[in-house]
Amino acid sequence: MDTVFLLIDICIPRIILLLIPKKGLILKKIIKFFKLLKRRIDILNAEAELKFILENK
């Protein structure tokens, strides 16, 4: 699962950089979206892990 996040963090923004001018507002919004998406997925994973630990205690 961490490999997927690595791809989101590294590959997708680089591809976008090649397609859109670097100083574009759209690029900044897309990168911000992916960062927020990754943060939300990390929070959900942490909640699931905590729930699993507490249920199996």
PyMOL commands that set and color helices and strands:
alter all, ss='L'
color gray80, all
select helices_A, chain A and resi 2-19+25-55
alter helices_A, ss='H'
color red, helices_A
deselect
rebuild
show_as cartoon
